[in-house]
Amino acid sequence: MRLEKLNGQINHKVMRKRIKGIIKKLARFGYKVEPKNTLVDPVCGMEATSGMPSLTFEGRDYHFCSEHCRKQFEAHPNEFVKKQ
């Protein structure tokens, strides 16, 4: 599966659309897919799970969809904490 890239980054909208398509196909065959412990990445707004990259800032745990988003948060945490 090829994912389109935007400025060298995976296009999250395209990825989200493809994942939803896969979930719909699985549902046709009787599979029920539900994310466990769903969290929101403070950098890009995508869903993240507790098994993905995380970081503790000012006593609060933040979870990320990718290592790239974790590094962006680590470099400028106050920029992303204000969004929430």
Secondary structure, DSSP 4 states (H G I P E B T S, - for coil): ----EETTEE-HHHHHHHHHHHHHHHHHTT-----SS-EE-TTT--EE-TTS-EEEETTEEEE-SSHHHHHHHHHSHHHHHTT-
